Amino acid sequence: MAEFQNRDPAAPGFWNERFEQGYTPWDQGGVPPTLHEFVRHATQPLATLIPGCGNAHEAALLAQAGWDVTAIDFSAAAVASARAALGEWGSQVQQADFFSYVPARPLQLIYERAFFCALPPYRRAGIAARWAALLPAGALLAGFFYIDDSAQASLKGPPFSIGSAELRALLTPDFELLEQHAVDGSIAVFEGKEIWQVWRRRA
Ligand SMILES: C[S@@+](CC[C@H](N)C(=O)[O-])C[C@H]1O[C@@H](n2cnc3c(N)ncnc32)[C@H](O)[C@@H]1O
């Protein structure tokens, strides 16, 4: 049974400990099929950032498809794990804090999976503001959101779920929702509450 000292998911030590002990129940172990579909239907490769990438399976898919992808994580252990897992694509992964990271080139897409829901609710406004700051008008925010409309859904975590109205209220000032659908085949921690959404940065 794994034992952990760190209780604050907003600090890198929390995640270091879990990667070091091989405790990663959020990890899909591969690329979610919905992202495969998204890449297949994209009309052009998109300059993409993956914040809080963990093992960054998606970075290999995007790099292989010819997309300019950077995956970042502030946990040194996560970065080491991702680089070991990605082999030739390991250089796509950088150790960086999402809240201060500045991309080398303008972004066209931020991909979200299990990063937003990994952080406590008090961090949400800051994440949304950073998404908006990093994406120029017309660029996309796409990925998987952990949504639960039952009362008090977000109080325990990670993962911290969010209500659909709360998420909409958070993102609507800067983003327009283009697409959403429920996801089949989620791993156990996200089962029944994982929604794929694509948002476009407003002008
Ligand atoms: C639940 S894991 C999800 C990892 C990956 N996205 C996945 O789907 O498997 C959350 C990740 O976010 C990272 N993280 C949390 N806060 C961060 C921050 N401020 N900057 C960069 N990474 C962060 C953690 O280190 C951890 O690897």
The ligand as a Gaussian input file, in Angstrom:
#p B3LYP/6-31G(d) Opt

LIG

0 1
 C       -3.429000      13.847000     -12.558000
 S       -1.906000      14.151000     -13.350000
 C       -2.376000      14.060000     -15.062000
 C       -1.225000      13.764000     -15.980000
 C       -1.606000      13.633000     -17.452000
 N       -2.216000      14.824000     -17.984000
 C       -2.486000      12.453000     -17.698000
 O       -3.573000      12.624000     -18.296000
 O       -2.102000      11.333000     -17.341000
 C       -1.677000      15.914000     -13.119000
 C       -0.330000      16.380000     -13.549000
 O       -0.305000      17.819000     -13.520000
 C        0.978000      18.214000     -13.080000
 N        0.874000      19.599000     -12.582000
 C        0.134000      20.046000     -11.549000
 N        0.283000      21.380000     -11.391000
 C        1.133000      21.788000     -12.368000
 C        1.669000      23.048000     -12.742000
 N        1.369000      24.162000     -12.048000
 N        2.477000      23.108000     -13.810000
 C        2.783000      21.990000     -14.517000
 N        2.331000      20.758000     -14.191000
 C        1.501000      20.653000     -13.137000
 C        1.347000      17.195000     -12.032000
 O        2.718000      17.146000     -11.753000
 C        0.813000      15.911000     -12.652000
 O        1.780000      15.247000     -13.420000

